């Protein structure tokens, strides 16, 4: 690598590191993962500089690489909320919330559009589910009722309610995965 190229990389690193880390951190809650993505972006810049020196806007390029790495991370990590639904009735040990099923997003127009698409998918999926599954999910997630409260209200056993919510979560997981895959293809 020529001195000039090395200086260009160093300049981009120096001027964009903090801002890029902030951008990544808005989308990734785990600071270790955010730092890993940041390092990977600059590693890609360094090893791929010969191929990308024709790119006019390096700043835009590093943000695009960061977005791709964030997407890769979401693909690799399956949220625990989908697989960790147990039979515990204690509030703290119960199923994870809907909030933990979807990624943290910022307020950019693209993020707002993604939020809209996620909520449309959730709404459609809940409408397509059998009523006994969607009603338990809605009561627990949107109405903040515990499984004990739902059981007392409906006369249905807690284990049955947990099972019904689990089916709803699995359906949501499947449909959200389809949405994410469609977004990755675009």
N, C-alpha and C positions, 0 to 999 in steps of 0.2 A: 504494500500500500504506500502510495506516495505521501510525502509530508503534507501537501495541500489537502488531500483527501482525509488524512488523519485529523487535521485541524478543523475541517468542516464537520466531521463527526463530533469532535470535542465541543465545538461551538453549539451544535444542535443539542448535545447532551446538557451542556451548561445552561442554555437558555430555556429548554423545554422540560427538563427533568421534573422539577417541582410541580409545574402545571399539569404535566402528563400523569404524574402520580395522583394528583388531586382528581383528575378526570377518571382514572381507573378506580380510585377509592370510592367514588360516588356510585359505581356499579358493582363493586366487590366489597363486601363488608369486612372480610378477613384481610387484615393488613399484611400478613405474610404472603397470601396469594397475590395481593396487589403489588407488593414489592417484586415478587417472582415474575409477574407479567411485565413490569417495568424493565427489569433486567433482561428479560427475554427479548423485548422490543429493541433495546439498544444492542443486544448481542446480534440479533438479526440484521440490524443496520450495519454493524461492524463486519460480519462475515459476508454479507451480501452486497457490500458497497460497490463492488465491481459491476454488478448487474443493475444497480439502482442509480448509478451516478447520472443517468440520463433523466431521472425524475426531477422536475423543476421545483416542486414544493415538498421538501423533505418533512416539514412539519405535518402536512396532511398525510403523508405516507406513514409516519410513526403512529399517528392517531388511528389510521386504518388498521395497521398491524395490531395495535392495542385492542381495538374492537374485535378483531379476529381471535386474538388470544383469550379475551373474555368469553367469547362464544365457545371456544374450545373448552374452557374451564367449565362452563355450564353443561356442556355435553358430557364431560367426563364425570362430573360430580352429580350424583343423583341425590336430590334433597332427602334428608332423613325422614321428613314428614310423611313421605309416601310409604316407606318400608317399616317405620317404627310404630305403627299403630298397634297398640297392645290391648290387653284386657283389663288394664288398671282403671279404677274409677276415681282415684285421687286426682284432683284438678291439675297438680303439677306434673304428674306422670302420665296424663291422658294423651290422646292424639295431638299431633302438632296442628297448628292453625293454618288456615288458608293463606294467610300472609306469608308463611314460610314456604309455601309451595311455589310462589312466583318470585322472580328476581326483584331486587331493589333497583328502581329506575330513577333517573333524574327528571328534569323538567324540560328538556329540549323538545322541540316539535316531534322528533323521531321517537323519543321516549314516550311522549303523550300518545302518539299513534299506536305504539306497541301496547301501552296500557289499555287503550280502547279495544284493541284486537284480543287481548287476554281476557278482558271482562266479557266481551261478546262470546268468546269460546266457552268461558265458565257458565254464562247464562244459558247458552244453547245446550251445553252438556247437561246441566241440571234439569232443563225442561225435557230432555230426551230420556232421562233416567226414570225408573219406576218411582211412583210417588213416595213409597215408603223409604226409599234411599235418599231422594232429594230432600224430603221433609226433615229427616234426621240431620242431614248435613247443614241445611239452612238453619234449623233450630240451634244446633251447636255452634256453628261458625258466625252466623249473622245476628242471631238473637241472643247469643252468649249464654245459652242454657247449658247446664252440666248434663251429663248422661243420667244422673240420678233425678234431676228435675224433669227431664224428658220422660223418663220411665214413670215417674209419679203422675205426670200429666196424661200419658197415653196408656199406661197399664202394660207396656211392653217391657220385657226384661232388658237389663243393661247390656248383657252379652249380645243379644239380638240387635240392639241399637248400635253397638260397636261394630258389629259385622256389617250392618247396612251402611254405616258411614264409611267403612273400609271399602266397600264396593263403589261408593260414590267417589272416594278419593282415587281409587284405581282408574275409574272412568275419566276423571278430570286429568289425571296424570297422563293417560294415553292421549287425550285430545290436545293437551298443552304440548306434549312431545311432538305431535303432528304439526301443530302451529309453529313450534320452534324449528322443526326440520324444513318446513315450507319457507320460513324466513331465511334460513341458512342457504337455501338454494337460489335465492334472489340476489 
